[in-house]
Amino acid sequence: MFRKTWLFLFLTLCFCASAHAGSLYLALSDPEYPGCGQVSINGAFGSDAGLGARMDFDWGDGTRGQTWFPARHVYATNGEYTVTATVSAEGAASVARTVKVTIADAGQGDCSFVELSLATPAYNCCGGVSVGGGVVTSVGSVTRVVWDWGDGDSGESHFPAEHRYATNGSYTVRVTACAAVGRPRVRTTAVAVTNAEMASCANMVRVYPSEVYLRRGWTNETLGVDVRRLDGWPVPVSSHQIHYISSRPDLVQVTPEGRVTGTGFGEARVDVMIDGQPWGASVKIHLGEVVLEPCILLLTTKSGAPGQVGLRASNADGSSINLAGRQVVFTGGNEVASVSPSGLVTPLRPPASFLESPYINASLDGIAVGNACLVRVTSSDLGLTMRDHQGRFTTLRFADHVGTYPYATLTTRLQAVQVADALYQLQSRLTGGAPGRGTRQYLAMDPGYDADGTVPCGLSGNPIRLGTGVDNLRSCFAGADWIQWGVWGHELAHNFLFQRSFGDFVSGLANPVAYSEGMATALSVSCFEHLTAEPERFGLASATVASFSDVWWHPLLPINVRTVHYQALTNYEANPNYAAGFNGDICDAIMLKLEEEYGPSFMFRLMSVFYPADESFMSYDMEVQRLTFWVAACSAAARADLRPRFRDKWGYPIDEAFYAEIMPLVQRRAAQRDPLIKQVAVSSNAITLTSSAIAGTRYVLQCSTNLTDWSTLRTLDADGTPWSIAKS
């Protein structure tokens, strides 16, 4: 009896507490009228036990919304309105209250509810101005802040807003803040610019390389600083003028001479400042490496046996990193294969279409790993054992044998790893970048049944997929005694090209495929011709060079790319119709023709226009402007006006005004990587220079300051032979 009584009392108390918790209350104050048809209603609402509640307003003019006290609204027309406020919460009965409002001044006065304030302008180098301030609105929200800088330029920006003036002078800056409700608010401030016309303001500062990758035992890199005038001529800068600052001295050390050293793992930045120059530059430093392995898994539903993926991490010095306690996350998978949190990959069914083969991705401590693992699922066991063959920059993964194809023997004899590394280095040099933050590039043989349509020829990415049909031995990886070098180079070029700068240009074209495919082929052919000309530089044997003297484009078809695409260009030139007939073969042929005529420097200078790879530098309003930019880029790379040729022979539409507007910038960018020749040998009468330069490229000789009797600057045209330059 004693125990039952206490239980009854306990249940009663619980019931009472629950009932009390559902009690909501709402009280409204008398409306206030700030003007311009605005009403403001204050009050109080909530629950006795602190339930999470919400409040909704019906303003009586067809407008409803959720808000808090003080609730504000603007009426468009005068009149009397009934405002209903409702407070509600889950598990409780809602409570509503009404109040009458009378509007008599709708649309009268300045009717702006925006408060806008401007701070005193701050001045930066080379005409730079920064204006701080603040903007709020008592009703609704601020939608945009528009700036008229007084020099013909305008735009939208929140605070602080920054602008750069091209000429000195006094300007009135007009700022307009717009809100969802009410009229805009306008404020002005005066600026006086005195440093916009310094000659050094037009200088371009570059640091080479633009990004540094310290990994795989390479722990040092020396930075080169280059300053160019607006006309492309170099500005002499001595070493004592240059200052290097590491953002992470504990991780990356840099000497006064610009030698960067790091042995650990992580990312840092080196800032470069130059005495007497208004601009500096920054270089990203990437240390160590994390990769997902293997880059391809072969699984079969016949056995259902799972595969395993995992991360391999190393410091810049090559030492392994223990990932215990680090956050490793695997993602991806679909109806074809699934992946567990521990990286166990289970085959579910073969893919029904090409796009169904899944990729497994991974992240380490929230940072995405730069490569993926392709999962190839088949109904029967392919009977292949895949192995990794590692170079400095690339890793090839393939089976020793596929049918009668002796891949292990063939790839060793034709130095496949060395060629892949050489292609990577040359394409990196041409483009000035590295895809995927410099992550190791994997090239994977992708075997499967060609008949089911799920095996590609070649597909860019990381890994690059090189399809091989086990049912018919059609292969874009290799054959019995040849390797598909053209496909390898083409897909690798896709990875280098589709970084931000080139991608910005191509992505807005009506026919982007023509440029993405054509340029990938052109870069590939250019690199193979370089390898053919300088095999000793990469340690390539004559048998290897002979294997790509003709770059095959289609499996089992002995057709040279130039032969096929040049004929396509000839046919196109008979009736040049850009909109109807331009394609990747035509684009490739044009680029290779221009490279033949203007020398190897043409491709290098063309890619210099898009350097650095992560920089967005050009905007376009229409298709014709993008095509005009391409004509300008090719003209700048060739140092010749190619407009008549592009227009008359190749059917390009050209915006002449846009060409004239952008050409100075495009020419400057094309010339920005033209390197300075370093002296090799100095005698009493001559300086002898080596010939490892790009034929057809203009070089500039900058003599040492102690050689006062020599000319300070001398232009040279490389012709592939050593130069001996006498005193001036």
LINRA-V803978 format. One record per pair of residues at least 24 apart in sequence whose C-alpha atoms are under 8 Angstrom apart, sorted by the first residue. I is the first residue (numbers start at 1). J is the second residue. D is the distance in whole Angstrom. If there is no record, write none. Layout:
I,J,D
I,J,D
This chain:
20,48,7
20,49,7
21,47,7
21,48,6
21,49,5
21,50,8
21,51,7
22,47,7
22,48,8
22,49,8
22,51,8
22,91,7
22,92,5
22,93,7
23,47,6
23,48,6
23,49,8
23,92,7
23,93,8
24,48,7
24,87,8
24,88,8
24,92,7
24,93,7
24,94,7
24,95,7
25,87,8
25,95,7
26,86,8
26,87,7
26,95,7
26,96,7
26,97,7
27,97,7
28,97,7
28,99,8
30,99,8
31,99,8
31,101,7
35,105,6
35,106,8
35,108,8
35,109,8
35,111,7
36,74,7
36,105,5
36,106,5
36,107,5
36,108,5
36,109,6
36,110,8
36,111,5
37,74,5
37,75,5
37,76,7
37,77,7
37,78,7
37,103,6
37,104,7
37,105,5
37,106,4
37,107,6
37,108,8
38,72,7
38,73,6
38,74,4
38,75,6
38,103,8
38,106,8
39,72,6
39,73,6
39,74,6
39,101,8
40,70,6
40,71,6
40,72,5
40,73,7
41,69,7
41,70,6
41,71,5
41,72,6
42,69,5
42,70,4
42,71,6
43,69,6
43,70,7
44,69,7
45,87,7
46,87,8
51,89,7
52,89,6
52,90,8
53,87,7
53,88,6
53,89,5
53,90,8
54,87,6
54,88,6
54,89,6
55,85,7
55,86,6
55,87,4
55,88,7
56,85,6
56,86,5
56,87,7
57,83,7
57,84,6
57,85,5
57,86,7
58,83,6
58,84,5
58,85,7
59,83,5
59,84,7
60,84,8
72,138,8
72,139,6
73,139,7
74,106,8
74,139,8
74,181,7
74,182,8
75,103,7
75,106,6
76,106,6
76,107,7
77,103,8
77,106,5
77,107,8
78,102,8
78,103,5
78,104,5
78,105,7
78,106,6
79,103,5
79,104,7
110,183,7
111,182,6
111,183,6
112,182,5
112,183,4
112,184,6
112,185,6
113,137,5
113,138,6
113,139,6
113,181,8
113,182,6
113,183,7
114,138,7
114,142,8
114,177,7
114,178,8
114,179,7
114,184,7
114,185,6
115,185,7
116,177,7
116,185,7
116,186,8
116,187,7
117,187,7
118,187,7
118,189,7
120,189,8
121,189,8
121,191,7
123,193,8
125,195,7
125,196,7
125,278,6
126,164,7
126,165,8
126,195,5
126,196,4
126,197,7
126,198,7
126,201,6
126,278,7
127,164,5
127,165,5
127,166,7
127,167,7
127,168,7
127,193,6
127,194,7
127,195,5
127,196,4
127,197,8
128,162,7
128,163,6
128,164,4
128,165,6
128,196,8
129,162,6
129,163,5
129,164,6
129,165,8
130,160,6
130,161,6
130,162,4
130,163,7
131,159,7
131,160,5
131,161,5
131,162,7
132,159,5
132,160,4
132,161,7
133,159,6
133,160,7
134,159,7
135,177,7
137,179,7
139,181,6
140,179,7
140,180,6
140,181,6
141,179,6
141,180,6
141,181,8
142,177,7
142,178,6
142,179,4
142,180,6
143,177,8
143,178,6
143,179,5
143,180,6
144,177,6
144,178,5
144,179,7
145,175,7
145,176,6
145,177,4
145,178,6
146,175,6
146,176,5
146,177,6
147,173,7
147,174,6
147,175,5
147,176,7
148,173,6
148,174,5
148,175,6
149,173,5
149,174,7
150,174,7
165,193,8
165,196,6
166,196,6
166,197,7
167,193,8
167,196,5
167,197,6
168,192,8
168,193,5
168,194,5
168,195,7
168,196,5
168,197,7
169,193,5
169,194,7
200,229,8
200,277,6
200,278,7
201,277,8
201,278,6
201,279,8
202,229,6
202,230,6
203,227,7
203,228,5
203,229,5
203,230,6
203,279,8
204,228,5
204,229,6
204,230,7
204,279,8
205,279,7
205,280,6
205,281,7
206,281,7
207,281,7
207,282,8
207,283,7
209,283,8
209,432,7
210,283,6
210,284,7
210,432,8
210,433,8
210,612,7
211,283,5
211,284,5
211,285,6
211,286,8
211,433,8
212,283,7
212,284,6
212,285,5
212,286,6
213,285,6
213,286,5
213,287,6
213,288,8
213,438,7
214,262,7
214,263,8
214,285,7
214,286,6
214,287,5
214,288,6
214,316,5
214,317,8
215,287,6
215,288,5
215,289,6
215,314,8
215,315,7
215,316,4
215,317,6
215,318,6
216,288,7
216,289,8
216,314,8
216,315,8
216,316,6
216,317,6
216,318,5
216,392,7
217,316,6
217,317,4
217,318,5
218,316,7
218,317,6
219,261,6
219,262,5
219,263,6
219,316,6
219,317,6
220,259,7
220,260,6
220,261,5
220,262,7
221,259,6
221,260,5
221,261,7
222,257,8
222,258,6
222,259,4
222,260,6
223,258,5
223,259,6
223,260,7
224,258,7
228,672,7
230,668,7
231,668,7
232,668,6
232,671,6
232,672,7
234,700,8
236,702,8
241,274,5
241,275,5
241,276,8
242,272,7
242,273,6
242,274,5
242,275,7
243,272,6
243,273,5
243,274,6
244,270,6
244,271,6
244,272,5
244,273,7
245,270,5
245,271,5
245,272,7
246,270,4
246,271,6
247,271,8
252,285,8
262,287,7
262,316,7
263,287,7
263,288,8
263,315,6
263,316,5
263,317,5
264,288,6
264,315,5
264,316,5
264,317,7
265,289,7
265,314,7
265,315,5
265,316,6
286,437,8
287,315,7
287,316,5
288,313,7
288,314,5
288,315,4
288,316,4
288,317,7
288,318,7
289,313,6
289,314,5
289,315,7
289,316,7
289,439,7
290,314,7
290,369,6
290,370,8
290,439,8
291,369,6
291,370,7
291,371,6
291,439,7
291,440,7
292,361,8
292,362,7
292,369,7
292,371,6
292,372,6
292,373,7
293,372,8
293,373,7
294,373,6
295,371,8
295,372,6
295,373,4
295,374,6
295,397,8
295,442,7
295,444,7
295,463,6
296,373,5
296,374,5
296,375,6
296,376,7
296,397,8
296,444,7
296,446,8
296,463,8
297,373,7
297,374,6
297,375,5
297,376,6
298,375,6
298,376,5
298,377,6
298,378,8
299,347,6
299,375,7
299,376,6
299,377,5
299,378,6
299,381,8
300,347,6
300,350,8
300,377,5
300,378,5
300,379,5
300,380,6
300,381,6
301,347,6
301,348,6
301,349,6
301,350,7
301,377,7
301,378,6
301,379,5
301,380,7
302,379,6
302,380,6
302,381,7
304,346,7
304,347,6
304,348,8
305,346,7
305,347,7
306,344,6
306,345,5
306,346,4
306,347,6
307,344,6
307,345,5
307,346,7
308,343,6
308,344,5
308,345,6
309,343,5
309,344,7
309,345,7
309,373,8
310,343,6
326,364,7
326,365,6
327,363,8
327,364,6
327,365,5
327,366,7
328,362,7
328,363,6
328,364,5
328,365,6
329,362,5
329,363,5
329,364,7
330,360,7
330,361,6
330,362,4
330,363,7
331,360,6
331,361,5
331,362,6
332,358,7
332,359,6
332,360,5
332,361,6
333,358,5
333,359,6
333,360,6
334,358,6
336,377,7
337,375,7
337,377,8
347,377,6
349,377,7
349,378,7
349,379,7
350,376,8
350,377,5
350,378,5
350,379,6
351,377,7
351,378,8
351,454,7
352,452,8
352,454,7
353,452,8
353,453,7
353,454,5
354,453,6
354,454,4
354,455,7
354,456,8
355,454,7
357,454,8
370,436,5
370,437,7
370,439,6
370,462,8
371,436,8
371,439,7
371,440,8
371,441,8
371,442,8
371,462,5
371,463,7
372,462,6
372,463,7
373,463,7
374,463,8
376,446,8
376,447,8
376,448,8
378,448,7
382,448,8
382,470,8
389,417,7
390,417,7
391,417,6
391,418,7
391,421,6
392,421,7
393,421,6
393,424,7
393,440,5
393,441,6
394,420,7
394,421,6
394,424,8
394,440,6
394,441,5
394,442,6
394,443,7
395,440,7
395,441,6
395,442,5
395,443,6
396,442,6
396,443,5
396,444,6
397,442,7
397,443,6
397,444,5
397,445,6
398,444,6
398,445,5
399,445,8
402,470,7
402,473,8
403,470,7
403,473,7
404,480,7
405,478,8
405,479,6
405,480,5
405,481,8
406,480,7
407,478,7
407,479,8
407,480,8
410,480,8
410,481,7
410,482,8
411,483,8
413,544,8
414,543,7
414,544,5
414,547,8
415,540,7
415,544,7
418,538,7
418,539,8
418,540,8
419,540,8
420,488,8
422,531,8
422,538,7
423,489,7
423,527,7
423,528,8
424,492,8
426,527,6
427,493,7
427,496,7
427,523,7
427,527,7
428,496,7
430,603,7
430,604,5
430,607,6
430,608,8
431,496,7
431,497,7
431,604,7
431,607,5
431,608,7
431,610,8
431,611,7
431,613,7
432,607,8
432,608,8
432,611,6
432,612,7
432,613,7
433,496,7
433,612,7
433,613,6
434,496,6
435,495,6
435,496,6
435,499,7
445,477,6
450,474,8
458,487,6
458,488,8
458,491,7
459,491,6
460,491,5
460,492,6
460,494,6
460,495,6
461,491,8
461,495,6
464,491,7
464,492,7
474,555,7
475,555,7
476,555,6
482,547,7
483,547,8
484,551,8
484,552,7
484,553,8
484,555,7
485,548,7
485,551,6
485,552,7
486,521,8
486,524,7
486,525,7
486,551,5
486,552,6
486,553,6
487,553,7
489,520,8
489,521,8
489,523,8
489,524,5
489,525,8
490,520,5
490,521,5
490,523,7
490,524,5
491,520,7
492,520,8
493,520,5
493,521,8
493,523,6
493,524,6
494,520,6
499,613,6
499,614,6
500,613,6
500,614,5
500,615,7
500,616,7
501,610,5
501,611,7
501,612,8
501,613,5
501,614,6
501,615,6
501,616,5
501,617,8
502,610,6
502,613,7
504,616,7
505,626,7
508,623,8
509,623,6
509,626,7
510,623,7
511,583,8
513,583,8
513,584,7
514,582,7
514,583,5
514,584,4
514,585,8
514,587,6
515,583,8
515,584,6
515,587,6
516,584,8
517,584,5
517,585,8
517,588,8
518,583,8
518,584,4
518,585,6
518,586,7
518,587,5
518,588,4
518,589,8
519,584,8
519,587,7
519,588,6
519,591,8
521,588,6
522,588,5
522,589,8
522,591,6
522,592,6
523,603,8
525,551,7
526,592,8
526,600,8
526,603,8
562,589,7
562,592,8
565,589,5
572,650,8
573,649,6
573,650,6
576,649,6
576,650,5
576,651,5
577,650,7
577,651,5
578,650,7
578,651,5
578,652,6
594,638,8
598,638,6
598,696,7
599,695,6
599,696,5
600,694,6
600,695,6
600,696,7
601,637,8
601,694,6
601,695,6
601,696,6
601,697,5
602,634,8
602,637,5
602,638,6
603,637,7
604,637,8
605,636,8
605,637,5
605,638,8
605,670,5
605,671,6
605,673,7
605,674,8
606,633,6
606,634,6
606,636,8
606,637,5
606,670,6
607,670,8
608,669,6
608,670,5
608,671,7
608,672,7
608,673,6
609,633,7
609,666,6
609,667,8
609,669,5
609,670,5
610,669,8
611,669,8
624,653,6
624,654,6
624,655,6
625,654,7
625,655,6
625,658,7
627,652,7
627,653,7
627,654,7
628,653,7
628,654,5
628,655,6
628,656,8
628,658,7
628,659,6
629,659,7
629,662,8
632,659,7
632,662,8
632,663,6
632,666,7
633,666,6
633,667,7
633,670,7
636,663,8
636,666,7
636,667,5
636,670,6
637,667,8
637,670,6
637,671,8
674,698,7
674,699,6
675,699,6
675,700,7
676,700,5
676,701,6
676,702,7
677,701,6
677,702,8
678,702,8
679,703,8
685,726,6
685,727,6
686,724,6
686,725,5
686,726,4
686,727,6
687,724,6
687,725,5
687,726,7
688,722,7
688,723,6
688,724,4
688,725,6
689,722,6
689,723,5
689,724,6
690,721,8
690,722,5
690,723,7
691,718,8
691,720,6
691,721,5
691,722,5
691,723,7
692,720,7
693,718,7
693,720,7
694,718,7
694,720,7
695,719,5
695,720,6
